């Protein structure tokens, strides 16, 4: 967890073979992360099925999220998506880099 201020646009490597996930804040009700993707996607046969609600905002780049009912959400800078708990989903595209603000709510 970050102690003090945090700039969502600082210390972002130009390239990485791995997605970077940084926990900004966590308490009993909420977890906030900065996620930086470099073209990473969810494995084809895997579906996220989270116990918590998630709210994401694209701060830089773009992404596509697919629900298991085949709805696809194209997200660009400033776009957000609320993903209810247990909504199965996949990340099927990310730009290089894509900076996400992810908020998980109990």
Secondary structure as UniProt FT lines:
FT   TURN            8..9
FT   STRAND          20..26
FT   STRAND          30..38
FT   TURN            44..45
FT   STRAND          53..60
FT   STRAND          62..67
FT   TURN            68..69
FT   STRAND          72..76
FT   TURN            77..78
FT   STRAND          80..83
FT   TURN            85..86
FT   STRAND          89..94
FT   STRAND          96..105
//
